[in-house]
Amino acid sequence: MIEMQDVSFGYRGGGGALLSNMTLTLPAGSFHFLTGPSGSGKTSFLRLCYADLLPDTGQLSAFGQDVAKLSRDGIAMLRRKIGVLHQDAQFLDHLPVAENIALPLSVAGQQVDMQALKDLLGWVAMGGHARALPPSLSGGERQRAALARAVIMSPDMVMADEPTGNLDWEMSMRLLQLLVELNRSGKTILVATHDMDLIRAARQMEVQARVLRIQGKRVQLAGADL
Ligand SMILES: Nc1ncnc2c1ncn2[C@@H]1O[C@H](COP(=O)(O)OP(=O)(O)OP(=O)(O)O)[C@@H](O)[C@H]1O
Protein backbone atom coordinates (compact mmCIF):
# COMPACT_ATOMS: atom_id res chain seq x y z
CA MET A 1 0.00 0.00 0.00
CA ILE A 2 2.80 2.41 1.01
CA GLU A 3 6.28 1.37 0.00
CA MET A 4 9.43 3.37 0.62
CA GLN A 5 12.75 2.53 -0.96
CA ASP A 6 15.67 4.49 0.46
CA VAL A 7 13.54 7.63 0.87
CA SER A 8 15.11 10.78 2.28
CA PHE A 9 13.47 14.12 2.90
CA GLY A 10 14.49 17.51 4.31
CA TYR A 11 12.82 20.92 4.28
CA ARG A 12 14.48 23.63 2.17
CA GLY A 13 16.73 25.62 4.45
CA GLY A 14 16.19 23.03 7.15
CA GLY A 15 19.88 22.07 7.33
CA GLY A 16 19.89 18.71 5.56
CA ALA A 17 17.76 15.60 5.82
CA LEU A 18 15.05 15.34 8.45
CA LEU A 19 14.27 11.73 7.56
CA SER A 20 16.84 9.64 5.73
CA ASN A 21 17.25 6.32 3.97
CA MET A 22 13.85 4.95 4.89
CA THR A 23 13.04 1.57 3.43
CA LEU A 24 9.77 0.09 4.66
CA THR A 25 6.38 -1.20 3.63
CA LEU A 26 2.97 -0.55 5.14
CA PRO A 27 0.97 -3.45 3.74
CA ALA A 28 -2.75 -3.26 2.96
CA GLY A 29 -4.81 -3.97 6.07
CA SER A 30 -1.95 -3.31 8.50
CA PHE A 31 -2.08 -1.15 11.64
CA HIS A 32 1.02 0.87 12.51
CA PHE A 33 1.83 3.36 15.20
CA LEU A 34 4.53 5.89 14.38
CA THR A 35 6.35 7.24 17.37
CA GLY A 36 9.33 9.46 18.07
CA PRO A 37 10.27 12.61 19.97
CA SER A 38 8.63 15.96 19.29
CA GLY A 39 10.11 17.42 16.11
CA SER A 40 11.52 14.10 14.91
CA GLY A 41 9.38 14.17 11.77
CA LYS A 42 6.16 12.23 12.45
CA THR A 43 3.90 14.75 10.74
CA SER A 44 6.39 15.06 7.88
CA PHE A 45 6.38 11.26 7.47
CA LEU A 46 2.59 11.25 7.20
CA ARG A 47 2.72 14.11 4.69
CA LEU A 48 5.14 12.08 2.57
CA CYS A 49 2.72 9.14 2.68
CA TYR A 50 -0.18 11.19 1.28
CA ALA A 51 2.05 13.03 -1.21
CA ASP A 52 1.74 16.41 0.47
CA LEU A 53 5.54 16.32 0.48
CA LEU A 54 7.71 14.50 -2.04
CA PRO A 55 10.93 12.60 -1.30
CA ASP A 56 14.21 14.30 -2.16
CA THR A 57 15.73 10.95 -3.02
CA GLY A 58 14.53 7.37 -3.15
CA GLN A 59 11.17 6.08 -4.27
CA LEU A 60 7.83 6.21 -2.49
CA SER A 61 4.89 4.34 -3.96
CA ALA A 62 1.39 4.64 -2.68
CA PHE A 63 -1.20 2.15 -3.95
CA GLY A 64 1.35 0.92 -6.48
CA GLN A 65 2.10 4.34 -7.95
CA ASP A 66 5.34 6.31 -7.67
CA VAL A 67 4.19 9.56 -6.02
CA ALA A 68 6.91 11.59 -7.78
CA LYS A 69 5.35 10.70 -11.12
CA LEU A 70 1.76 11.50 -10.24
CA SER A 71 -0.03 14.27 -12.10
CA ARG A 72 -2.14 16.76 -10.17
CA ASP A 73 -5.21 14.60 -10.88
CA GLY A 74 -3.27 11.52 -9.79
CA ILE A 75 -2.50 13.16 -6.46
CA ALA A 76 -6.16 14.10 -6.04
CA MET A 77 -7.13 10.46 -6.72
CA LEU A 78 -4.56 9.25 -4.20
CA ARG A 79 -5.86 11.62 -1.53
CA ARG A 80 -9.33 10.14 -1.93
CA LYS A 81 -7.91 6.77 -0.97
CA ILE A 82 -6.36 8.18 2.20
CA GLY A 83 -8.41 9.75 4.96
CA VAL A 84 -6.34 12.05 7.16
CA LEU A 85 -7.13 13.05 10.71
CA HIS A 86 -4.99 16.13 11.28
CA GLN A 87 -3.45 17.14 14.59
CA ASP A 88 -5.62 20.22 14.78
CA ALA A 89 -8.88 19.47 12.98
CA GLN A 90 -10.31 22.50 11.22
CA PHE A 91 -13.98 22.93 10.36
CA LEU A 92 -16.10 25.52 8.63
CA ASP A 93 -17.51 27.07 11.77
CA HIS A 94 -20.67 28.44 10.16
CA LEU A 95 -21.74 25.00 8.89
CA PRO A 96 -23.38 22.36 11.12
CA VAL A 97 -21.34 19.30 12.05
CA ALA A 98 -23.24 16.99 9.65
CA GLU A 99 -22.52 19.30 6.72
CA ASN A 100 -18.86 19.58 7.68
CA ILE A 101 -18.60 15.80 7.74
CA ALA A 102 -20.30 15.52 4.34
CA LEU A 103 -18.15 18.27 2.82
CA PRO A 104 -15.63 15.95 1.08
CA LEU A 105 -18.56 14.36 -0.79
CA SER A 106 -20.01 17.72 -1.80
CA VAL A 107 -16.59 18.97 -2.91
CA ALA A 108 -16.17 15.83 -5.06
CA GLY A 109 -19.60 16.48 -6.57
CA GLN A 110 -21.04 13.31 -5.09
CA GLN A 111 -24.53 12.82 -3.73
CA VAL A 112 -24.82 12.69 0.05
CA ASP A 113 -26.60 9.52 1.16
CA MET A 114 -28.48 10.84 4.21
CA GLN A 115 -28.91 7.41 5.78
CA ALA A 116 -25.19 6.65 5.39
CA LEU A 117 -24.37 10.04 6.94
CA LYS A 118 -26.71 9.30 9.85
CA ASP A 119 -25.10 5.90 10.33
CA LEU A 120 -21.63 7.47 10.27
CA LEU A 121 -22.66 10.08 12.85
CA GLY A 122 -24.02 7.27 15.01
CA TRP A 123 -20.80 5.29 14.64
CA VAL A 124 -18.75 8.15 16.07
CA ALA A 125 -21.46 8.83 18.69
CA MET A 126 -22.20 12.26 17.26
CA GLY A 127 -25.85 11.70 16.31
CA GLY A 128 -26.96 14.25 18.89
CA HIS A 129 -24.62 16.90 17.51
CA ALA A 130 -25.55 16.75 13.80
CA ARG A 131 -27.00 20.30 13.81
CA ALA A 132 -24.45 21.76 16.23
CA LEU A 133 -21.87 24.26 15.04
CA PRO A 134 -18.20 23.20 15.39
CA PRO A 135 -17.22 25.91 17.94
CA SER A 136 -19.65 24.36 20.43
CA LEU A 137 -17.96 20.93 20.34
CA SER A 138 -15.63 19.54 22.98
CA GLY A 139 -12.14 18.33 21.99
CA GLY A 140 -13.27 14.70 21.86
CA GLU A 141 -16.36 15.55 19.83
CA ARG A 142 -14.23 17.53 17.36
CA GLN A 143 -11.88 14.59 16.89
CA ARG A 144 -14.77 12.14 16.39
CA ALA A 145 -16.37 14.50 13.86
CA ALA A 146 -12.98 14.81 12.13
CA LEU A 147 -12.69 11.02 12.00
CA ALA A 148 -16.14 10.75 10.43
CA ARG A 149 -15.12 13.35 7.85
CA ALA A 150 -11.87 11.46 7.18
CA VAL A 151 -13.73 8.24 6.38
CA ILE A 152 -16.80 9.55 4.56
CA MET A 153 -15.19 8.92 1.15
CA SER A 154 -14.54 5.30 2.19
CA PRO A 155 -10.76 5.58 1.98
CA ASP A 156 -8.64 2.42 1.95
CA MET A 157 -6.23 3.95 4.43
CA VAL A 158 -6.65 6.25 7.45
CA MET A 159 -3.79 8.30 8.89
CA ALA A 160 -4.13 10.07 12.20
CA ASP A 161 -1.66 12.66 13.51
CA GLU A 162 -1.62 12.71 17.34
CA PRO A 163 -5.36 12.02 17.34
CA THR A 164 -5.57 11.89 21.13
CA GLY A 165 -3.21 14.80 21.84
CA ASN A 166 -5.76 16.94 23.68
CA LEU A 167 -8.13 14.25 24.87
CA ASP A 168 -8.65 12.69 28.27
CA TRP A 169 -8.00 8.99 28.66
CA GLU A 170 -11.58 7.82 28.25
CA MET A 171 -12.03 9.80 25.07
CA SER A 172 -8.64 8.61 23.78
CA MET A 173 -9.79 5.03 24.25
CA ARG A 174 -13.02 5.68 22.36
CA LEU A 175 -11.08 7.13 19.46
CA LEU A 176 -8.58 4.28 19.48
CA GLN A 177 -11.47 1.80 19.49
CA LEU A 178 -12.90 3.48 16.38
CA LEU A 179 -9.52 3.21 14.63
CA VAL A 180 -9.32 -0.47 15.60
CA GLU A 181 -12.82 -1.04 14.21
CA LEU A 182 -11.77 0.61 10.94
CA ASN A 183 -8.77 -1.72 10.80
CA ARG A 184 -11.02 -4.74 11.43
CA SER A 185 -13.15 -3.64 8.51
CA GLY A 186 -10.02 -3.90 6.33
CA LYS A 187 -8.62 -0.38 6.35
CA THR A 188 -4.91 0.28 6.65
CA ILE A 189 -4.18 2.48 9.67
CA LEU A 190 -1.20 4.68 10.52
CA VAL A 191 -1.30 6.61 13.80
CA ALA A 192 1.43 9.09 14.74
CA THR A 193 1.64 9.46 18.49
CA HIS A 194 4.13 10.09 21.27
CA ASP A 195 1.70 8.52 23.75
CA MET A 196 3.14 5.14 24.71
CA ASP A 197 0.10 4.44 26.93
CA LEU A 198 -2.06 4.61 23.82
CA ILE A 199 0.18 2.07 22.11
CA ARG A 200 0.01 -0.19 25.16
CA ALA A 201 -3.77 0.15 25.30
CA ALA A 202 -4.02 -1.14 21.73
CA ARG A 203 -2.60 -4.39 23.05
CA GLN A 204 -5.75 -4.86 25.15
CA MET A 205 -7.87 -4.42 22.03
CA GLU A 206 -6.24 -7.40 20.36
CA VAL A 207 -5.20 -5.47 17.30
CA GLN A 208 -2.20 -6.67 15.35
CA ALA A 209 -0.36 -3.37 15.44
CA ARG A 210 3.30 -2.70 14.82
CA VAL A 211 5.32 0.23 16.04
CA LEU A 212 7.55 2.34 13.83
CA ARG A 213 10.00 4.54 15.70
CA ILE A 214 11.83 7.58 14.36
CA GLN A 215 15.31 7.55 15.77
CA GLY A 216 18.26 9.47 14.42
CA LYS A 217 16.42 10.41 11.20
CA ARG A 218 15.66 6.75 10.47
CA VAL A 219 12.35 4.97 10.81
CA GLN A 220 12.69 1.54 12.30
CA LEU A 221 10.30 -1.18 13.26
CA ALA A 222 10.42 -1.32 17.04
CA GLY A 223 10.49 -4.54 19.04
CA ALA A 224 7.85 -7.23 18.79
CA ASP A 225 4.36 -6.82 17.35
CA LEU A 226 1.70 -5.74 19.78
N1 LIG B 1 6.95 23.48 6.52
C1 LIG B 1 8.09 23.36 7.20
N2 LIG B 1 9.19 24.03 6.82
C2 LIG B 1 10.36 23.93 7.47
N3 LIG B 1 10.53 23.12 8.55
C3 LIG B 1 9.48 22.42 8.97
C4 LIG B 1 8.20 22.49 8.33
N4 LIG B 1 7.34 21.68 8.98
C5 LIG B 1 8.05 21.11 9.99
N5 LIG B 1 9.32 21.55 9.98
C6 LIG B 1 10.37 21.14 10.91
O1 LIG B 1 10.64 19.76 10.70
C7 LIG B 1 10.86 19.11 11.93
C8 LIG B 1 9.89 17.95 12.09
O2 LIG B 1 8.57 18.44 12.18
P1 LIG B 1 7.33 17.46 12.29
O3 LIG B 1 6.13 18.32 12.52
O4 LIG B 1 7.32 16.53 11.15
O5 LIG B 1 7.70 16.64 13.64
P2 LIG B 1 6.78 15.82 14.65
O6 LIG B 1 7.55 14.62 15.06
O7 LIG B 1 5.44 15.60 14.02
O8 LIG B 1 6.65 16.83 15.86
P3 LIG B 1 5.52 16.93 17.01
O9 LIG B 1 5.52 15.63 17.75
O10 LIG B 1 6.03 18.07 17.86
O11 LIG B 1 4.23 17.24 16.30
C9 LIG B 1 10.71 20.16 13.02
O12 LIG B 1 12.00 20.62 13.37
C10 LIG B 1 9.92 21.25 12.33
O13 LIG B 1 10.22 22.51 12.88
The ligand as an ORCA input file, in Angstrom:
! r2SCAN-3c Opt
* xyz 0 1
  N       6.946     23.477      6.525
  C       8.088     23.363      7.199
  N       9.187     24.032      6.819
  C      10.356     23.934      7.466
  N      10.532     23.121      8.547
  C       9.484     22.417      8.970
  C       8.201     22.494      8.334
  N       7.338     21.680      8.981
  C       8.045     21.111      9.990
  N       9.316     21.547      9.985
  C      10.365     21.145     10.906
  O      10.636     19.764     10.697
  C      10.864     19.108     11.935
  C       9.890     17.946     12.089
  O       8.574     18.443     12.177
  P       7.329     17.455     12.293
  O       6.128     18.318     12.521
  O       7.318     16.534     11.149
  O       7.702     16.644     13.639
  P       6.779     15.821     14.646
  O       7.554     14.624     15.055
  O       5.436     15.604     14.018
  O       6.653     16.831     15.856
  P       5.515     16.934     17.010
  O       5.524     15.630     17.752
  O       6.030     18.067     17.862
  O       4.228     17.240     16.302
  C      10.706     20.164     13.022
  O      11.999     20.620     13.369
  C       9.919     21.255     12.335
  O      10.218     22.513     12.880
*
